Amino acid sequence: MTATTTMPNRALEHPARDEIRLEQVLHALADPIRLSIAGCLSGADEGLPCSAFDLPVSKSTATHHFRVLRENGVISQIYQGTAKLNALRRADLEALFPGLLDSVLEGIVRQTDRLGES
């Protein structure tokens, strides 16, 4: 059974913790755009709206990337007014795959430093 986050007339499906699979998480994080979204969310104290991300893709493509992250258990999305707030599912991922998310996020920093990317 999937967990849902609801607002009046709106529901976003999220996999329940026990439905999250390692290969799906790795697939979701394998794309550079989705990896950058996870990196941005890692430094956020609270959920960020989709509009807070400066992504080099169209709005519809960005929506696709956020959906892949949500459907594979990497992020949660909840509506606040008309905006979707995005947050890493850090506690769920840590419980299922200890150290994985922190290793991936540290890898982003190391790669950026190594390649001189901003």
N, C-alpha and C positions, 0 to 999 in steps of 0.2 A: 504494500500500500504506500502511496506517495504522500508526502506532507505537502500542504499548500499554505500559502500566505494569502490572506484574503483582505479585500477592501470591498466596500459596497459595489456589487456588480463586477468585481474584478478578482481574478484568482490566478496566481502564478504557481505552476507545479514545480516542486523541487523533489529530488529523490530523498527518501528517508535515509538516515545515516547508514543503516544496514544494507541499503541498496547500492551504495556508492562502490564502484569497482576501480581498482588500480589502473587498469588499461584505459578506462574512460577518462580518469583524471589526467593521465599522461597524454592522451590524445588531445584533450582540451588545452593543455599547457604547451603542446608541441608547436602551435602556431605563434609566430612572432608578435602579432597584434594581441592575441589573448594573453600571451606571456607578459606583455607590457601592461595590460590591464591589471593582471594579478600583482605586478610590481608596484603599480600606483596604489592599489588598494592596500598593500602591505603596510604602507606608511600612514594610512588614514586612521584617525581616531574614531570616526563614525562613518556610516554609509555615504557614498558619493553618488550624486546623480550622473546619469550617462553623459549629460552635457558638460561635466567637469573634465572629461577626457579629450585631449587634443589628438585624435586619431587620424592617420593619413588615408582614411577610407570614407566612402559615402555613409550617410546616416543609416541606410538600409543594411549595408554590410556591417556596420558597427553593431546594429541590433542583432544581426546573426551571431556575431562573436560573443556578445553578452549572453545570448540564449544558449549557445554551446557550453559556455562556462557554467551557467545555471543548471542546465539539464544533466550535466556530468558531475554535479556536486561540488564544484570549486567555489562558486559564489552563491549568495542568497540575494534575491531581489524583492523589495517590498515597495509598494506604492506609498508615496507621501504626496498627497494632492495629485497632480498630473505627472509628477516625476517618479521614476523608478530609482530607488536608492540601492546601491550595490555594496556588498561587503563580502570579504573572504569568509568561507566556512572553516575558519582556522581550527576551532575546537573539534569539529567533526573529522577533519582531515588528520589532525594530530592523533586523535583517538584511534583511527583506522590504520594510519600509515605514519607512525612516529618519526619525526625528523624530515619527512619528505618535503613538505612545504617550505620549511626553513632552508633546506638544502637547495631547493629550486630558486628561492628568492635570493639566497647568497650567491648562487650561480649567475643570476642576472647582474648583480653588482660587480662580480669578478669579470664577467664578460665585457660589460660596459667599460670598466677600467682598462682591461687588457686591449680592447679594440679602439679605445679613445672615443667612444660614442657618448652622446649626451643623453 
